[in-house]
Amino acid sequence: MTYYVCQESKEMHTDSRMRPGGIPLRKSQACPCLTPPFVSKSDKTAYLYEAQASIVIIGIDHSTWTAYGTADTYFDSKVRHNSRTKGSKGPWDPLPGGVALDMNIPIWDPREYFLTVVESRLSGILKEWSLNIRGMEDAIEQRFVSYILLFRHFLWLSRPFELA
């Protein structure tokens, strides 16, 4: 499942892993349209990063199976990964990526487990897309308001002077 994450930072993180031809494995792109229109004190820029989550279940029947999962977020900090299970009790399954599946109450059916994990991952991806869309809407609104104010200011400056 491929998706994009928007993060603000001072510099863009580029994936050092390369495909044939020198193309980075995951894309990263500056997105100045998501950066506030006025220069901020933090001088951070918004960047869009490609990320990918995968899960595979392998087994010989319904009672003998193993699940593997990966989350390729080369740009992400260690803090976000550790914060997903911080403060939780007991052993939790890491594959759902944020949804607490109690390992003391296992899901025995591999199809049900797979769909539960995919549902959880898609929910997180939907949240990222919603944040991206909300960020673009906010940026468009901020720019629109600032340009309207600037336009009104120029109209005020260009009005004819009245002599008394």
PAKELUM-412789 format. One record per residue (C-alpha): residue number from 1; residue in three letters; chain; x, y, z. Coordinates in nm, 2 decimals, padded with zeros to 4 digits. Example, Ala and Ser with C-alpha at 12.3 -4.5 7.8 and 13.67 -1.06 7.14 Angstrom:
2
+-----+---------+--------+--------+--------+--------+
! num ! residuo ! cadena !     px !     py !     pz !
+-----+---------+--------+--------+--------+--------+
!   1 !     ALA !      A !  01.23 ! -00.45 !  00.78 !
!   2 !     SER !      A !  01.37 ! -00.11 !  00.71 !
+-----+---------+--------+--------+--------+--------+
END
This chain:
164
+-----+---------+--------+--------+--------+--------+
! num ! residuo ! cadena !     px !     py !     pz !
+-----+---------+--------+--------+--------+--------+
!   1 !     MET !      A !  00.00 !  00.00 !  00.00 !
!   2 !     THR !      A !  00.17 !  00.31 ! -00.12 !
!   3 !     TYR !      A !  00.08 !  00.65 !  00.02 !
!   4 !     TYR !      A !  00.23 !  01.00 !  00.07 !
!   5 !     VAL !      A !  00.31 !  01.18 !  00.40 !
!   6 !     CYS !      A !  00.35 !  01.56 !  00.43 !
!   7 !     GLN !      A !  00.61 !  01.67 !  00.69 !
!   8 !     GLU !      A !  00.78 !  02.00 !  00.75 !
!   9 !     SER !      A !  01.15 !  02.02 !  00.80 !
!  10 !     LYS !      A !  01.45 !  02.24 !  00.73 !
!  11 !     GLU !      A !  01.58 !  02.00 !  00.46 !
!  12 !     MET !      A !  01.44 !  01.72 !  00.25 !
!  13 !     HIS !      A !  01.52 !  01.36 !  00.33 !
!  14 !     THR !      A !  01.62 !  01.17 !  00.02 !
!  15 !     ASP !      A !  01.60 !  00.79 !  00.00 !
!  16 !     SER !      A !  01.96 !  00.67 ! -00.04 !
!  17 !     ARG !      A !  01.84 !  00.33 ! -00.18 !
!  18 !     MET !      A !  01.85 !  00.34 ! -00.56 !
!  19 !     ARG !      A !  01.68 !  00.16 ! -00.84 !
!  20 !     PRO !      A !  01.86 !  00.08 ! -01.16 !
!  21 !     GLY !      A !  01.94 !  00.41 ! -01.34 !
!  22 !     GLY !      A !  02.01 !  00.60 ! -01.02 !
!  23 !     ILE !      A !  01.64 !  00.66 ! -00.94 !
!  24 !     PRO !      A !  01.56 !  00.67 ! -00.57 !
!  25 !     LEU !      A !  01.35 !  00.38 ! -00.44 !
!  26 !     ARG !      A !  01.10 !  00.62 ! -00.27 !
!  27 !     LYS !      A !  01.01 !  00.96 ! -00.40 !
!  28 !     SER !      A !  01.04 !  01.28 ! -00.20 !
!  29 !     GLN !      A !  00.94 !  01.62 ! -00.33 !
!  30 !     ALA !      A !  00.93 !  01.98 ! -00.19 !
!  31 !     CYS !      A !  00.58 !  02.11 ! -00.17 !
!  32 !     PRO !      A !  00.62 !  02.49 ! -00.11 !
!  33 !     CYS !      A !  00.24 !  02.53 ! -00.17 !
!  34 !     LEU !      A !  00.19 !  02.38 !  00.17 !
!  35 !     THR !      A !  00.44 !  02.61 !  00.34 !
!  36 !     PRO !      A !  00.28 !  02.92 !  00.49 !
!  37 !     PRO !      A !  00.28 !  03.22 !  00.25 !
!  38 !     PHE !      A !  00.48 !  03.45 !  00.48 !
!  39 !     VAL !      A !  00.83 !  03.36 !  00.60 !
!  40 !     SER !      A !  00.81 !  03.18 !  00.93 !
!  41 !     LYS !      A !  01.05 !  03.20 !  01.22 !
!  42 !     SER !      A !  01.13 !  02.83 !  01.18 !
!  43 !     ASP !      A !  01.21 !  02.85 !  00.81 !
!  44 !     LYS !      A !  01.08 !  02.50 !  00.76 !
!  45 !     THR !      A !  00.94 !  02.38 !  00.42 !
!  46 !     ALA !      A !  00.67 !  02.12 !  00.36 !
!  47 !     TYR !      A !  00.78 !  01.80 !  00.18 !
!  48 !     LEU !      A !  00.58 !  01.51 !  00.04 !
!  49 !     TYR !      A !  00.74 !  01.17 !  00.11 !
!  50 !     GLU !      A !  00.64 !  00.84 ! -00.05 !
!  51 !     ALA !      A !  00.59 !  00.56 !  00.20 !
!  52 !     GLN !      A !  00.48 !  00.20 !  00.17 !
!  53 !     ALA !      A !  00.32 ! -00.06 !  00.40 !
!  54 !     SER !      A !  00.31 ! -00.43 !  00.31 !
!  55 !     ILE !      A !  00.18 ! -00.75 !  00.47 !
!  56 !     VAL !      A !  00.19 ! -01.11 !  00.36 !
!  57 !     ILE !      A !  00.05 ! -01.42 !  00.52 !
!  58 !     ILE !      A !  00.21 ! -01.76 !  00.44 !
!  59 !     GLY !      A !  00.07 ! -02.09 !  00.56 !
!  60 !     ILE !      A !  00.00 ! -02.45 !  00.47 !
!  61 !     ASP !      A ! -00.36 ! -02.44 !  00.61 !
!  62 !     HIS !      A ! -00.59 ! -02.24 !  00.84 !
!  63 !     SER !      A ! -00.41 ! -02.34 !  01.15 !
!  64 !     THR !      A ! -00.04 ! -02.31 !  01.05 !
!  65 !     TRP !      A !  00.05 ! -01.97 !  00.92 !
!  66 !     THR !      A !  00.29 ! -01.68 !  00.97 !
!  67 !     ALA !      A !  00.24 ! -01.31 !  00.90 !
!  68 !     TYR !      A !  00.51 ! -01.07 !  00.79 !
!  69 !     GLY !      A !  00.47 ! -00.69 !  00.77 !
!  70 !     THR !      A !  00.68 ! -00.40 !  00.68 !
!  71 !     ALA !      A !  00.64 ! -00.02 !  00.69 !
!  72 !     ASP !      A !  00.89 !  00.16 !  00.48 !
!  73 !     THR !      A !  00.91 !  00.52 !  00.61 !
!  74 !     TYR !      A !  01.28 !  00.61 !  00.55 !
!  75 !     PHE !      A !  01.21 !  00.98 !  00.63 !
!  76 !     ASP !      A !  01.03 !  00.92 !  00.96 !
!  77 !     SER !      A !  01.18 !  00.98 !  01.31 !
!  78 !     LYS !      A !  01.21 !  00.71 !  01.58 !
!  79 !     VAL !      A !  00.98 !  00.91 !  01.80 !
!  80 !     ARG !      A !  00.67 !  00.84 !  01.59 !
!  81 !     HIS !      A !  00.74 !  00.46 !  01.58 !
!  82 !     ASN !      A !  00.78 !  00.44 !  01.96 !
!  83 !     SER !      A !  00.48 !  00.65 !  02.03 !
!  84 !     ARG !      A !  00.23 !  00.41 !  01.88 !
!  85 !     THR !      A !  00.24 !  00.17 !  02.17 !
!  86 !     LYS !      A !  00.36 !  00.41 !  02.44 !
!  87 !     GLY !      A !  00.16 !  00.38 !  02.76 !
!  88 !     SER !      A ! -00.02 !  00.06 !  02.65 !
!  89 !     LYS !      A ! -00.05 ! -00.25 !  02.87 !
!  90 !     GLY !      A !  00.05 ! -00.60 !  02.77 !
!  91 !     PRO !      A !  00.20 ! -00.74 !  02.45 !
!  92 !     TRP !      A !  00.05 ! -00.58 !  02.14 !
!  93 !     ASP !      A !  00.07 ! -00.69 !  01.78 !
!  94 !     PRO !      A !  00.28 ! -00.44 !  01.58 !
!  95 !     LEU !      A !  00.15 ! -00.53 !  01.23 !
!  96 !     PRO !      A ! -00.17 ! -00.32 !  01.24 !
!  97 !     GLY !      A !  00.04 ! -00.01 !  01.29 !
!  98 !     GLY !      A ! -00.14 !  00.19 !  01.55 !
!  99 !     VAL !      A ! -00.44 ! -00.02 !  01.64 !
! 100 !     ALA !      A ! -00.39 ! -00.21 !  01.96 !
! 101 !     LEU !      A ! -00.45 ! -00.58 !  01.89 !
! 102 !     ASP !      A ! -00.40 ! -00.77 !  02.21 !
! 103 !     MET !      A ! -00.18 ! -01.07 !  02.15 !
! 104 !     ASN !      A ! -00.35 ! -01.24 !  02.45 !
! 105 !     ILE !      A ! -00.67 ! -01.25 !  02.24 !
! 106 !     PRO !      A ! -00.53 ! -01.38 !  01.91 !
! 107 !     ILE !      A ! -00.72 ! -01.39 !  01.58 !
! 108 !     TRP !      A ! -00.68 ! -01.75 !  01.47 !
! 109 !     ASP !      A ! -00.83 ! -01.73 !  01.11 !
! 110 !     PRO !      A ! -00.56 ! -01.60 !  00.87 !
! 111 !     ARG !      A ! -00.81 ! -01.43 !  00.65 !
! 112 !     GLU !      A ! -00.97 ! -01.24 !  00.93 !
! 113 !     TYR !      A ! -00.63 ! -01.14 !  01.07 !
! 114 !     PHE !      A ! -00.51 ! -01.02 !  00.72 !
! 115 !     LEU !      A ! -00.83 ! -00.81 !  00.67 !
! 116 !     THR !      A ! -00.80 ! -00.67 !  01.03 !
! 117 !     VAL !      A ! -00.44 ! -00.56 !  00.96 !
! 118 !     VAL !      A ! -00.52 ! -00.42 !  00.61 !
! 119 !     GLU !      A ! -00.82 ! -00.23 !  00.76 !
! 120 !     SER !      A ! -00.60 ! -00.08 !  01.03 !
! 121 !     ARG !      A ! -00.32 !  00.02 !  00.78 !
! 122 !     LEU !      A ! -00.58 !  00.17 !  00.54 !
! 123 !     SER !      A ! -00.73 !  00.37 !  00.82 !
! 124 !     GLY !      A ! -00.38 !  00.52 !  00.89 !
! 125 !     ILE !      A ! -00.33 !  00.59 !  00.52 !
! 126 !     LEU !      A ! -00.67 !  00.76 !  00.50 !
! 127 !     LYS !      A ! -00.57 !  00.98 !  00.80 !
! 128 !     GLU !      A ! -00.25 !  01.08 !  00.62 !
! 129 !     TRP !      A ! -00.44 !  01.17 !  00.30 !
! 130 !     SER !      A ! -00.69 !  01.37 !  00.50 !
! 131 !     LEU !      A ! -00.41 !  01.56 !  00.66 !
! 132 !     ASN !      A ! -00.25 !  01.63 !  00.32 !
! 133 !     ILE !      A ! -00.58 !  01.75 !  00.18 !
! 134 !     ARG !      A ! -00.66 !  01.96 !  00.48 !
! 135 !     GLY !      A ! -00.31 !  02.11 !  00.46 !
! 136 !     MET !      A ! -00.36 !  02.20 !  00.09 !
! 137 !     GLU !      A ! -00.70 !  02.35 !  00.17 !
! 138 !     ASP !      A ! -00.55 !  02.56 !  00.45 !
! 139 !     ALA !      A ! -00.26 !  02.68 !  00.23 !
! 140 !     ILE !      A ! -00.50 !  02.78 ! -00.05 !
! 141 !     GLU !      A ! -00.72 !  02.97 !  00.19 !
! 142 !     GLN !      A ! -00.43 !  03.15 !  00.35 !
! 143 !     ARG !      A ! -00.29 !  03.25 !  00.01 !
! 144 !     PHE !      A ! -00.63 !  03.36 ! -00.11 !
! 145 !     VAL !      A ! -00.69 !  03.58 !  00.20 !
! 146 !     SER !      A ! -00.34 !  03.73 !  00.18 !
! 147 !     TYR !      A ! -00.38 !  03.81 ! -00.19 !
! 148 !     ILE !      A ! -00.72 !  03.97 ! -00.13 !
! 149 !     LEU !      A ! -00.57 !  04.18 !  00.14 !
! 150 !     LEU !      A ! -00.28 !  04.27 ! -00.08 !
! 151 !     PHE !      A ! -00.52 !  04.36 ! -00.37 !
! 152 !     ARG !      A ! -00.73 !  04.58 ! -00.14 !
! 153 !     HIS !      A ! -00.41 !  04.75 ! -00.02 !
! 154 !     PHE !      A ! -00.31 !  04.83 ! -00.38 !
! 155 !     LEU !      A ! -00.66 !  04.95 ! -00.46 !
! 156 !     TRP !      A ! -00.64 !  05.19 ! -00.16 !
! 157 !     LEU !      A ! -00.29 !  05.31 ! -00.28 !
! 158 !     SER !      A ! -00.41 !  05.37 ! -00.63 !
! 159 !     ARG !      A ! -00.72 !  05.57 ! -00.55 !
! 160 !     PRO !      A ! -00.71 !  05.93 ! -00.66 !
! 161 !     PHE !      A ! -00.61 !  06.19 ! -00.40 !
! 162 !     GLU !      A ! -00.87 !  06.44 ! -00.31 !
! 163 !     LEU !      A ! -00.76 !  06.80 ! -00.26 !
! 164 !     ALA !      A ! -00.94 !  07.00 !  00.00 !
+-----+---------+--------+--------+--------+--------+
END
